[in-house]
Structure formats: structure tokens, C-alpha cells
Amino acid sequence: MVIQNFLFPDEVCKAQELYFRKTGTANRTAEGITLLAGEALQTDTYMNALDIGYWKKYTNLENVILELRVQGDFKFLIEVLENREENRLVYEHEYHLESAKTICINIPEEIRSGTLYWKVCAKSSVKYYGARYICVQEHEKRDVRLALNICTYHRQQQLEKNLRKISESFFFQSQTEFYGKLHVFVIDNGQDFVSPMDSDYLKVFQNSNAGGGTGGFTRGLEEIQREQQTHGYTHVIFMDDDVEFQMESFYRLYAFLSLLKGEYQDRPIAGRMFRLDKRKVQYTAVERWNKGNIIHIGGNLDMCLQENILEQERTGDYGGWWFCTYPIQSILHGRPFPFFIHCDDVEFGLRQQKETLTLPGVQVWHETYEYRENPIIIYYDIRNALVVNALWGQAEDGEEFIQKWKERLTEFHNNKRQDLKYLCTLAMWHFCSGRIFRISRGKIPPLWVWLSKKEAILKCVTPVFHRITEKRVRNQYFHIIKKYKEDYKRNYGSTS
């Protein structure tokens, strides 16, 4: 099976050194790349290097073959990057090909660590057409069946573009091994999406936005569960409606899941997030919660640089729902906590209590937080982070908890942001009561949104409001934490 195809720059990301490095002109043509004598092409890059050590650790990968279609006189080398200072040569040969041919090179089985890449050094004009890594498995591969869970809200244009890309992929071509192995469930909270696809493998469900994004993804799980017995899905992918992606991410994920060792088949796999505004920059590979002080593993790295493809840390606590894959047996009977928006992916990921993996080449491009930030989003972030910490034993003691909250209040006060000071207080008040998650399904009621915009009123109301809230927290802190854990175990905690 194919485990990795060579990628060229495309409309999603045109940063050449994410894909290959070259010397000289190395002209790109419609068919591939043309090299002149003395020029070289190599793949020690994020998109096209093969992290063979990672594959060998987590999968039953064996009998790896590099297939390369090329024409001309050239020296061909395969090397392994062991670390930032050391390259190890594992193959070298000179080829003289008068016409285009596919050469096949067996990768030595003893290579079990490092990052594999190859290099073409032209002696005369060389035409390179493409390459891929395949494996011939002695172990039987797993029958992987994917359910893609997308929640959308008034994003017709981008979602339509994404669905067309999926519909033109191998997953919808009957002559391929991928056919029928990906079913798409679109939950339309805006109730206005018209699908461009006509397929038994894509379904659109109209849904109320009362529960927000969390409610949409929950509905998606419910619909997947209804079809589970018929289609036997093995994994569910949560994906945002406004991301950009390359189908190769789905193909690599499919191959990785097919070959996963038994002891790792219960692990979530996070899709990396690259920046939309700086497309060669990886915003994060996977996340660590750290009591709400989120650590982005591999955060803000220029992935065109060779040293950044040799990341040392590639696992985390959870993956964001811009693209995250879960084994179905661990999630199908649990419901996301009703946050409305934000932190639903955090809580759901922490709930798995499993190391979350990430795979190079499986990523999406997405708008980063600073472009989405507004006062109401800040309210959700503060309130929902408090709930996550309460549920997962990462809450501070009462005094530390109150002190951190008051530091935020002071910050907003010093910046003369009455709206944020009020919303920070309101977030704590709603956290203390917990009722909003039952009555409003996690959504901030319109009255509170209206009040947040009335600065003159807030100057009078907020000082009294935050003192009452602080007193409530001091008196009831441990009871509040206990109540969250009890309600959670009764209503949301089942994952089997």
C-alpha cells in the first residue's frame, strides 16, 4: 500500500521549501521538475521526507520501497537525518535512463530511526516526474473506515470547496482501494447549506444552532452512531468547516491507521494546524492543556527549515477539532460537554486519557486565534477553561484559583475595558452556578451580551458584581468542584 506520495507546491501552500530543496534553476513543469547538469533536487523537507523512525515505532511498517519516476543521467542518494548534525548515507547509485522509467529501491529493514530523504544530482538534463513510498506488508493491514464529522454555520463557499475536493478524491473513485472508506456527515447549524455532492457517502443534516458548535459535533456523533452497525466505522474525524487541506493528509492518515500496532490503536491522532496568514508556519502540532496555559507542541515553527522537521516532541494531551481523529470504540457513546463553543475539544480529548499522536504531513491550514478574538469569545474561554480544570483535577486550591481570576480582572481594569472586566466576572458567576449548561446549553444569554456593551451601567454594576462573585467562590469553591464531577460522571463521562 502507498504510505506517502511526493507532493508538489499547490494552491493550498506554495512555499517550495516545504516540499523540496534545489540547487540551480530546477524548473517546475506541468509534468514535474527539470534539472540541468550540475543541479540537484532533494526532499529533506516537512512534506516529503519520511519520518521512518516514527512509522516504525507506532506501526507494523515493513518492506518499504521507494518508487521514483525519472529520466536522464544522475546520481541518486538516500540519506537518513539522525539529528541536526548528522546525515547517514544508506544508498548511492548512478542511473542512465534514456526514457522515463520507474525505479524501485528497497529501504533496508535495519533503518528504524531518523528521517529518510532522497537526492537527485543531475549529470545531464534530468526530468523528474514523481515519487512515492509503498510497503509490501507481511502482516495483514487493518480495515479502516472513516467517518468525517463536520459542523458548519453559514460557511457555504469554503465548505463547498472542501467537499468538492473530497468528492474528487480516491475515496469517491470506485476503482481504488480507498473507495467507500470515508463517509462525510455535515451538520448544518445555519440550516442553509446546499451540498455540491450527490453521493451515498455524504449526508447533510439540518440542525438548530441552540447548542453551538458543540451541539453540532454532538449531533454528528449521533448520526454516525445510527449508521455504525451498517458501515462499521473504525474512526471519527472531527473537522472544522473553514479549514484548507490537501487530500494527501487523508491518504497518509488512512495508511497510518491501517498499520497501527495493536497497543496504539486506542490513541487519538491530531492533525497539525498551519497558519492561513503565514502558510509555511506550523501554529501547533498537538496540545498540552497545562491548566489552561496551553502549550502548543511544535508551536510557530517555520517548517521550511530543516531543523524543524526533526521535532523531538510529537505527542500531547489532545488535538483541536480543526482536524482530530478518534478510534470509534472510545468515543461513540460519550457526548461532548455542552460548552456551546470553545474547550469542547479540550475536554473531549482529556477525557480519552490517552497520549495523542501526530503525524507529519497530516495537517490543515486554519485562521489563528487572534483573528477570532472578541469580548464574547474571551468570556467563553475564561468560563470553559474553569470547567475543564474542575472536571479533570487540574484546578488550583481555592486561594490560587481566586488570585488568578482577580489578576485577569486587574488586567482588564488597567486597560479600561469595562466590558471585559464584566464578562470575566460573569464567566466566574456562570461557572459557579453551572445552570447555564443545562438551561442555555452553554450559550451566554442575549441579555448578558446586551449588558456587556453598556459601559455606563457596567461602571456601577461590575464592582459590586465581582465582590459578590468572589464571596460566593470563597464560600463554595470545593462544593462547586465536587458538583461538577458528580454531574459530569452522571451525564457526560461515559466513553464505552
N, C-alpha and C positions, 0 to 999 in steps of 0.2 A: 504494500500500500504506500501511497505518497505521504510522507510526513512533512515535507516542506518544499514549496515551489520557490524558484527565484522570482523576485519582484522587481519591476521597473518603477521609476517615479510615475505618478499618475495624478489625476485631478484632485484626489484627497490630500496628497502630500507630495510636493515636487522637490523636496530637499534631497539632492542627488546623493550626498554622503550618508544618508540614512540607508541607502541601497547598495552602492558600490563606490570604490575609490579608483581613480585612474591617474595615469601619467600621460602627458601629451593631450591631444585633442579628443581621442576616443569618441568619435561621433556617434550619437544615437540616431538610428534609422527606424523606419517603420517595422523592420524585421528584427532588429536587435541593436548591436553595437559593433562598429567597425574600428579596428585598431590598425595603425600603421606600424612599420618596422621600428622597434625600439620602445613602443608604447606598452603599457601594462594595465590590466584590469584585475581588481581583487575585491573580495567580499568579506573583509573583516569589519562588518557593519551590523547595526541593530537588526535590520530586516532580513539579511541574507546569510549571516553567519549561523551555524548550527550549534546551539549550546548542548553538545553531546553529553557532557557531564550531568546536566540537569535531566535530560531524557533518560540516561542510563540509571540515575538514582530513582526516579519515580515510575518508570515504565519498564516493560519487558522488551524494549527495543533491542533488536539483534539483526545481524546480516544487513548492515546499512550499505547502500550502493549510491554513489553519486553519478547521475546521468547528465551529460553535458553535450549540447548540440553546437557544433563549431566547424569552421573550415579555415585552412591555412597552415602556415608553418609557425610553430610556437613551442615554448617550454611551459609545461604545466606543473604546478606545485600545489600540494595540500599541506597546510600547517595547522598546528593547534596552539592557541593562545592559552598558556597556563596561568599567567599573571601579567601584570603591566610591564614587566621587564623581560619576559621570556617567551619566545616563539619556538616551537619544536616542529621540525620538518618530518612529515610522515610519508610523503610520496613526491617523486620527481620523475618526469618523463618528457621526452621530446616527440612531438607529433608532426606529421607531414600529410595533410589531408587536402587533396586536390578538389574535392567536392564536400558539401555539407554532410557530416556524419554524426551519429550519436555515440559518444564514447562512454563506457561504463567502468567505474573504478570501485572496487570493493574497499570499504573503510576497515582497517584492521580491528578485530574484535577487542584487542587489548586496550584500545583507547577508551577509557572510562571516565575521563575528567577533562575539563577545559572546553574551549570554544573552537569549533572547527571552521576553517575557511579555505578558499582556494584562490589561485592566482594564475592568470594567463599572461605570459611575456611574449609579445609578438616578435618574430624574426623577419617576417614579411607581412603583407596585408592579411589580416585575420578578421573573419566575420563570426561574431558570437550571437547565437540565436536564443539561448535559454538553458536553464538547468533545473534540476530538482533532486532531492534526496528521497529515496524509497527504501523500504525494508521488505525482506522476504522472511516472514515470521514462521518459526517452527511452533511457537505457542499459538493457540487459537486466539484471535482477537475478539474483543467483546462486541456484541451487537448494540451499538449506541443509537439511541433515538432521542432527539432533542425537541423540547417544546419551548418556543420563544415567547415570552410574556412581555408585552409592550402596553404601557398605559399612555394614552395621548389626550391632549386637551388643546383644541384649536391650533394644531400644527399640521395642517393638510399638506403643505408644499414639501417640507422636509421629510415627513413620514412617507408620503407618496414616492419620493425619490428613493428612499431606503427600501421600500417594499418592491419597487421595480428592480432594484439591484438584486435583491434576494430571488425574485421570480426568474431572473435571467441566469441564476447560478446553477451549479451542478445538482443542487438539492431539488431542482424542478425539471431536470432533464432525465428522461426515463432510461437512457442507455448507460447511465453512470452508477457507480456504487453508492452514491450519496442520495439517490432518488428516494423520496418519501421519508428520509431520515430527519427532516426538520419540518415541524408544524408550527405555524405562526398564529398566535392569539393576540388580537388587538382589542384593547378595552378602551372604548371611546367615551371619555368623561364629558367631552364637549358636545356629543350627540350630533355631530355634523360631518364626520369623516366619511368620504366616499372612496372605497378601495379601488386601486387601479388593477388589481389582480382578480382573476376568476379561477379559483383553484379549490379543490377539496382540502388542500393543506394550509389554507389561510381562512380564518374566520374573524369577523368584526362583531363585537358586542356593544350595543348602546348601553351606557351606564350613567347613573347620576354622579355628579361631582361632589355630593354631600360628604363623602369620605376622602376627597382629595386624591393625591397620587397613591397614598397607602391603600385607600379603598379600591382604586383601580387595579393595583397589583394583586390585591386580595381576591377580587373578582376573577382575575386571570387564573389564579391558582384553583379557584372553584371550578372554572370551566375545564381546566386541564385535568382535574380530578375526575370530572364526569366522563372523560374520554380515556382515562388511564387504562381501564380494563381492556378496551378495544385496541389501543395502539401501543401499549407497553412502553411508555416513555421512561428513559433512564435518567434524564437530566432536564432541569428547567433553567433557562437563561432569562434573567431579568435585564431588560434593556430600555434606556430612555428613548423617547420618540424623536429627539432632536440631535442625536449624535451623527457623526460621519464615520464611515468604516470601510475597510477593504474586505471582500469576501474571503480572502486568504486567512483572515483571523478565524473565521468559522471552520475552514478546512483544517487548519492546524489544531484547533481545539478538538475537532472531531477525531483526528488521528491520535492526539494525546490521550483523550478519554478512552479510545478503543484499546490502548496498550497499557493503561494504568495497572500497576501492580495491585494485587488484592488488598494489601494493607493501606493503600492510599485511595481506594475507591469511594470513601466517605468524605473526601476533602472538597470543600468549595474551591473554585478557581476564579480568581479575579481577573477581569480584563483591565489592562492598563489604561490610563487616561492621559492623552496628549492634549496640548493646548490648541484651541482653534486659532488664537491670535498669533502664536509662535509655534508653527506646526512641527518643528523639529525638537521641541522641548517636551519631555515627559513630565507632566504635572505630578503624577504619582503612579507607582506600580501596584501597591496594595497598602492597606491602612493599619495603623495601631491606634487604639482608642485613647489610652493614656488618660483616663478620667475626663475625657473631653478636650484635652490639649492634644489634638490629633497629630500624629507623626505620619507624614507621607513617606513611605519607604521608596527610595529612589526618586525623591521629590525634586522637581525643577532641574532636571538634568538635560543638557544638550546631548541628545543621543546620536549626533553625528560624530562625536568624539569617541575614539576607540576605547579609551579607558572607562567610559561609562557603560559599555556593553559588558564589562567584566564586574557587574554588581556582585557584592558579597552577600547581601541580604535580599531574599526574594519571597519571603513568607510574611504573613501578617495576621491580624485578628479578624478582618472582614474585608469584603470588597464592595465598592459603591455600585448602586444599581444603574449607573450608566452602562455597565456590562458586567454581570456576575453570574456564574454558573453553579448550581447546587445539585448534588445527587438527589434524585426524587424521593428515595426512601426516607430521607432525613427531614423533609420539609412539607410533604404533601398534606399532612393532617394538622399542621400548625398554621395559625393565622398571624400575619404581621400585627404588631401593636398599633392601635388606631391613632397615630400621630398627626394625621392629615397630610403633612409634608415634613421632610427632614428628619433624619435619625432613624427612619424605619429600616433602612438598610443596615445601619449600625447595630440596632437591637437584634435584628433577624440574624445577622452574621455572628454576633457574640453568642446568641442562643445555640448555635451549632456546636460551640465549644470544641472546634477543630481548627487546626492550622490551615489557613487559607493560602493556596498556592497561586502562583502567577507564571505565565509562560511568555517568553519573548516572542513578539510577532502577533500576539493576541491583544489588540487594543482598539480604542475608539478615540476620535477627536471630539472634544466637548468644551463648551463655554465654561470658564472657571468662575469661582465663587464671587470674585469682586465685581463681575458684571451683572450679578443677580441680586446683590445685597440691597436691601431696603429695610425700613424700620420694622415692618411686619415679619420679614424673614428673620431679623435679629430676635424678635420675640419667640418665634418657633425654635430657633437654635438654642436659646437660653433654656426655655421650658423643657424641651425634649431631651436635652443633654442631662438635665437634672433627673429626669425619669430613667434614662438609660443607666446612670450611675446608681440609682436606687435599686434597680432590678438586678444589676449584675455585681453587687458587692463592692463597687468601687467608689461609693460615696464616702466623703470625708466625715470626721466626727463633727458634732453639731457646731462648735465654735469655728472650726476651719471652714465649714460649709457656709456659715453666715458671713464670715470675713471676706471670702472670695466674692460673694454676691454683693456685699457693700463696696468692694473695690470697683466693681462694674458700675454701681450707682454713682460713685465719686467721679469715675472717668466721664460718664455722661453729663454729670452736673458741671464739671470743669469745662467741658466742651459746649456748655449752654444748650444741651439737647434735652429739652423738657420731654419731648416725645419718647426718646429712648429711655430716659430715666423712668418714666411712667410705664412703658412696656416691659422694662426689666422687672419692675415691681409686680406688674400684672402676671408676668411669667411665673414668678415665685408663688404668687397667690393661687394661680390655677394649678401649679404643681402640688401645693399643699392640700387642695381640695380633691383633686383627681376627678371631680364630677364632669369636667368638660370633655373627658374622653368617653364618657357614657352618654351624655346629653347631646353634645355637639359633634361627636365623632372626631374630636381633636381640633376642630376648626375654631379659630377665635371669632366670637360673635360680632356681628356688624356694629353693635353699639360701642363696643370697646375700640374698634377700628376708628369709628367716628370721633370718639373722645380723644384718641391719640393725636388728632390734628388740631385740637383746640388748646393752643398754648396758654392763653389767659386763664382758662379753667384749670389746666394742669399745674400751674404755678401755685394754686391754692390747694388742690386736691392731693398731689403727689407726696408732699412732705408728711401729711397725715397718713396717707395710704401706706407708705413704706414703713412707718413706725408700727402701725397695726400689724402689717405683714411680718415684720421682724419679731414682734412679740409672739405671734402665732407659731412661727418656726421654732423659736426657743422653747416654747411650752410643749410642742407636739412632734418634734423632729423624729424621734425614734418610733413613735406611733405611726407617723406618715410612711416611713421606710417599711415598717412591718406590714402596713396595709397594702402598699404596692406589691410586695412579694406575694401576699396571700391572694389578692385579686388576679395577679398575673398567672400564678400556678393554676388557678381555677378556670381562667378564661382563655389564656393565650399560650401557655407554656408547653402544650403537647407537640412533640415533633415525631411521634411514632404511632 
